[in-house]
Amino acid sequence: MADFVDELSMRSGGHPIQDQTGLKGRYDFHLNWVQSPDSDLPSGLVDPHDPDPLSHFDFEALGLRRTPIQLPAETLVIDHIEKPSPN
């Protein structure tokens, strides 16, 4: 499942994916593609501006569920900046 989650993370448009299945080992399965009916793109391609690119996969057919959760993240805050002085 770790390899599967890594692959999904690359296709998620920058959204982090976390495996919470608890499944270990290797699995062989087929994940169906669900094409948007109003898409002009060829099957298997996603618009780069699609807010949820993973919505085109039929996870439910595999008994998997996608659930948005809050994850802690590091944040860098710059509260002051100055131009460097000339040498």
Phi, psi and omega in degrees: 000331180299318178295320179297315179295321177299317179296317178296323179299323179291333183262001189273001180071032177092000178273128179291143179243135181233131179276119176238023181283330185078003181281134177244161178098187182247143182229148176243114181212167180243124180256119183283144177265131179248106182284136175294132184296334182261013181276138175266356182280152174298155180303134179097349178256144182240140175299131181298344179262008179294122182290340181221074184297337181281353180292349181274358178258141181268076181294326184298329179296336178265359183082017178259153181227136174262126180229120177291135178225162176270127177242141176292144180219146176284142180231132177258123180245124175256113183258354179200141177211144178227153174291145178292149178285147179294147180278000000 
